[in-house]
Amino acid sequence: MKKLETEETKEVILTEKEESEGSLVSAEKKKPNFFDDSPKDVEVSEELAQKKLEEAISTQKPQKKRKSTIVNIILLLINVLFMIFIVKGLVANIGDQTLGEYIKQQGSRLWWLAGGVGCYIVYICAQMLMFHALIKKTTGESRWKLSYSVGLTGKYYDNVTPFAVGGQPMQIVLLSKSGISPGVSTSIPLIKMLINSMVSTIIALLFFIFGLPRIPMVGGLYDFLLVVLEVLGFIGLAITLLGVLFMIVISTGGLFTRSLVSGIVKFGYKIKLVKNFRATLKKWLTQVEEYRSSMGYLAKNKLLLLKMILFSALETLSYACISFFVVMAFADSIEISPALLLLTCVVKYYICAMAGSYIPLPGATGLMEIAFISLYSMYVGDAIVWALLSWRILSYYLILIHGFVHEVVSISKGIAKSRKLKKKGEI
């Protein structure tokens, strides 16, 4: 039985190798790419694009969509209930002071929260600029409204699904419905994801290396919690960094990449993580081709690559700075310089983000709240409950509210347009 399985595995590897070599020969002749040099007429690999588009559309089927919606609602309820539990426990420890009394006490300091709102606006605008640059380059059209919708839709569905996996399929469907060809529709979210992953990981790594030593230690329980979260953060950063390096390696293509992918899938097949060797290998090789084409396109369009890196850095850093404005709004007094406090808050944000990067609940609920209380309470004291609420609203719940309103408006417009066309057809 084992011998038969080995022979079958060898046969599959040889078959896949022949298919891959055949596709490479074809690639040398036709030089396929996701994008053509002409912005008006984008020619793409229809087989890859259609397959990806079909996968994205399959998530829109009534049965799958209903099941996904129910799961998302349950997870969101868990998220909200956990937040209520944390806040209730914190409120019990701050005495009889009401929120109104606290607002009156803080006075003009609460205007610092406007800076947090500004960071959120910059965050949304930066991702809109990324999609606008990609759409304009690949279609020759300046579509600001679509760029805004695609960016917000992706963030909304990423934040209501575990491990942030829901955004990309929705972006592909939205781009396709907007009249953009399948190849471009499937590649734009992929390119944005690749650049964001690389830029955000590099920035996090730099802050861990150069910023972490600047965080002041105060002793006691705080230092212990900081060390625990740092360890979790380093683990999350290491996993994320390995993922980015893997994406870079497989995007180079070639025999080494195919052998590496085949080896990984084969190992997964042996330890029973992979059930269907052939189907999984084919899917991974398709992903390799998508990464290779996308990175190849960026390598040929260096100005676009530079824009994407700058916009991605702006998006990542503006989001990380929200915690600084929250601390400035609720702190009674700050003993360190504003510049050092900004650096400290951003570093602590990345500790929270990396530590919670592989929590399955949407928004890394649970660990993010605990991490924020552990790392920022030294600055805001008893006001930690209001600081936590403000931070989670600005960095998470505002995206949900903003995205939900956008989705409701889009669906309502679609229904109204459909009814109008139906009525016109009847007339």
N, C-alpha and C positions, 0 to 999 in steps of 0.2 A: 504493500500500500504506500509506504514511504517512498519507494523507488519510483512508483507511478506518479506520485505527486511531484517528485523532483524533475522527472522527465517533462511533466506538463508545465512546470514552472520554467524550465529551460526553453521549451517550445514557445511559451508566451513571450519571454524575453527576446528570443530571436525574431519572433514575428513583429514585436514592437520596435526592435532595432531596425529591421528592414523597412518598416513603415516610416520610422523617423528619418532614416537615411534617404528614403525616397522623397520625403517631404523637403529635406534639405537640398537635394538635387533640384527639385522643382523650385525651391526658393531662390537658388542661384540663378535660375533661368528667368523667373518671373519677378524676382525681388519684391514679394508681397510685403505690405506694411499696413498698419491700421489707417495710416493717413497718406494721402498723395501730396505731392508738392503743390498742386493746384488747390487753393482754398475754396473755390467754387464747386469743384467736382471731386469729392473725396471717394476714392476707390479703396475698398477694404477686402480683407479675407472674409468672404460671406459665410463660410462654414463655421469659423470660430465665432464670428459676431452673432450669427443666427442662433447658435447653440447657447451662448451666454444670454441672449435676449429671451429665448424660450425658458431658460431657468428662472430668469427674473419675473417673467409674466406668470409662470406657474405659481409663484407666491401670491398672485392676485386672484387665483381661482376661489370661488365661494367657500368650498369646504376648508381649504388651507387657510384662507383669510380669516374665517370664523374661528378656527382653532387657534390661530396665531393671536387674534384679538382677545380671546378668552384668557390665554396664557399671559399676555401683556397686561391685561386688567388685573389679574391675580397678583402678578409681580409688582405692579404699581401700588396696589392696595397694601402689600407687605411693606413696600417702601414708605408709604405715607404713615402706616401704623407704627412702624419702627421710629420714624421721626417724631410722631406724637408722644411715644413712650419716652424717648430721650428728653424731649422738651419738657414734658410733665415732671420728670425726675429732677431736671435742672431748676425749674420754676419753684419747686418745693424747697430748694436750698437758698433762695435769694430773699427770703423774708416777705414782708407784706407790701413791698413797693410795686405799684402797678406800672404798666408800660407807659401810660400817660405821664406819670410822675417822673419816670426815667427819661423820657423824651425831653421834658421840661428841664431836667437836671443837666443833660448833655448839651442842650441848646444848639449853638452853631456848629459844634463838632460833627453832628449828624450829616452836615452837608458833604462830608467826605464820601458818603455813600453815592453821591452823584458821580464821583470818580469811578466807582464800581460799575454804575450804569453805563458810563462812557466806555469802560473796558469791554462791556458786553456788546455795545454797538460796534466798536472797532473789530471785535471778534467776528461778528456776523458780516460786516463789510469786507473784511480780509478774505473770508472764504468765498464771498460773492465775486471779489476781484479775481480770485484764482479760477473760478468757473468761467467768468467772462473772458479772461485771457485765452483759455483753452477753446471755448466756443468760437470766439472771433478768429483765432488762428486756423481752426479746422473747417469752418463754414464760411468765413469771410463776412459774417453778419455780427453786428453789435446788439446783443440781446440781454439787456440788463435785468429785465423782469424775470426772464427764464433763469438767469444766473442766480438771482436772489432766491427763487423758488427751489431750484435744485439744491443749493447749499443748505437752506433751512429744512427742507424735507429730509435730507440726509442726516442732519443733526438730530432732528426730532425722532426719527425711527431708530437711530443709533442709541438714543437715550431711553427708549422704551423696550429695547430688546437686550437679552443677556449677551455679554461680550461685544456689544455694539455691532451686531451683524446685520441689522435690518435696513440700514441706510442705503447701502450701495445698490441692491436690487431695485429699490423704489426710485433712485436717481436714474437708473438705466431706463426704466419704464417711462418716467416723466420726460426724459430727453427724447426717447423714441416717439412718444405721443405728440411731441412738439415739432415733428417733421424732420428731425435729424436722423441721418442714416444709421442703421444698426451698428456698423463698425465704430463710428464715432460715439454713438450713445453708450456703447459698452466700454470704450477705452477711456473716455474723459473721467468717469469716477475712479477708474483703476489708476490712472496717472496721478490724480489728486491724492489718492490714498497712499501711493508709493512715496510721493514727495513729502506728504505730511508725516508719514511714519519715519522717514529718514531724518527730516529736519527736527521734529520733536524729540526723537531719541538722542540725536547729537547734542541738542540744547540741554536736555536732562542730564546727559553724561557730563557735560562741561560744568553744570551747576553742582553735580555731585562731587566732582574732582576739586573744583576751585572754590565753591561756595560753602560746602559742608564744613570745612575746617573753621570758617568764620562764625558759625553759630555759637553764641555764648552758652556755656554750661553753668547751671545754677545749683547743681547737686540734688540729692534726694530722689524722690519718685519721678520727678520730671526727667532727669537724665536717664533713668532706667527705661522709661517709656520711649524716650527719644532713640535710645540704642535699639530697642526692639523694633520700632518703626523703620529705623535706618536699615536694619538687617532685611526686613520685609521689602523695603524699597530697593535695596541692592539686588535681591532675588528677582523682583519684577523687572528691574532695569536690565539684568543679565538675560532674562528670557526675551524681552523686547529687542535687545541688541542682537541676540542670536537670530531672531526672526528677520530683522532688517538685513543682516549679513547674508542670510540664506536667500532673501529676495534679490540682493545684488548679485550673488553668485549665479543663481539660476537665470537671471536676466541676461547673462553673457552668452547663453546658449552653448552649442558645441557638444562634443562627445563626452567630456567630463561631466557636464550638467546632466545629460541623459543617463549616464552611469550612476551618478549620485542619486538622482530621483528613483531610478530602478532599484538601487540598493536599499533606499529608505522604505519604498513600498514593499520590497521583498521581505525586509526585516519585520515590517508591520504584519505581513501575511503569515510569517512564521510564528509570531507571538499571538496570532488570532485577533489583532486589532483591525486588520483589513480582511473583509470577507470575500470580495471579488477582486482578485489580483489584476485581471485584464482591464476591467472597467476603471479601477482606481488609478492604474498606471496611465491609462489613456487620458483620464481627467487631469492628472498632474502634468503630463506632457503638454496638454492644451494650455494649462496655466502658465507653463514655462514659455510657450510661444507668445502668449499675451504679454507677459512681463518683458520678454526680449523685444517685441515689436514696440512696446510703449517706451522703454528705456532707449531704444535705438532712435525713436522719433525725437525724444528730448535731447539726445546727444547731437543730433543734426540741427536742432533749433535752440542754440545756446542762449539767445536773448530771452526766449520763452522760459527756458529752464531757470535763468537768473530771476525773472519775475516771479515764478512759482516759488522759488526758495525764499525770496524776500517777503512775499505775501504770507507764506506758511509760517515764517518766523514771527511776523506781526500777529498772526492769528494765535499762535501758541503762547507768546509772551503776554499779549493783552489779557488772555484768559488767566494766566498765572498771576497777574498783578491784582486781580480782584480782591484777594485776601488782604493785601496791603491796605487798601482803602477801607475795608471793613474794620481792620485793627485800628486805623487812625480815627475812625468814627466812634469806636466804643472804648478806647483806652483812656484811663484817667490821666496817666502821665507816661511819657516815653523817656527812658534814661539813655537811649542810644540815638545816634544821628538818624535822620530820616532815610539817608542813603543806605546805611547799614540795615535799618529796619526793612527797607524794600528788598534788599538782597536776602535777608533772613526769611521774610515772608514767602518770597518766590521759591527759595530752596525748600522750605517746609511744604509748600504746595506740591513740588515735584516728589517729595518723600511720600506725601499722601497719595498722589496720582500713581506712582510706581507701585506702592504697597497694595493699592486697590485695583491695579490693572487687570488682575485675573480673578476678581470676585464675580461670580456668575450673575448676581442680581444687577438689574439696570442701575446705572449711576454708582456702582460699587457701594450700594447702601449698606450701612452698618459700619464698615471699616472707615469710610470717609468721615462719618460723624465722630467716631471714637478718635480717629487720628487728629481731627481738627481740635477737639476738646483738649487732647493731650498736648498738642504742640503750640496752641495759641492762647490757652487760658492764662498763661503767665503774664500776658500783656493786657488782657481785658478783665481779669478777675471775675467777680460775680456777674458781670454783663455777658458772660460766655454764651448764655442761652440766646440773647438777642443777636450776638455776633454770629453764632452758628446758624440761626434762622436766616439772617441777612445773606450770609455766604452761600448757603444752599439754595436760596431763592435766586440769587444773581448768577450762580454758576451751574445750576441744574434745573430748578423748577421753572425759571423764566423761559428756558428753552422749550420745556414741555408746553407751557401756556401759549407761548408765541407760535410754536409749531402746530399746536392743536387748532388755534384760531385760524391759522393759514390753511390748514387742511379742510376745515369746515367751510371756509369761504370758497376755496377752490372747488370742492364737491358741489356746493350750492350753485356756483356759476355753471358748472358742467351740467347739472340737472336742468337748470333754466335754459341753457343753450340747446340741450337735447329736446326739451319740450317745444321750444320755439321752432326748431327745424322740423319736428314732427308735425306741428300745426301748419307750418308753411307747406309741407309736403301734401297734407290732406287738402289744403285749399287748392 
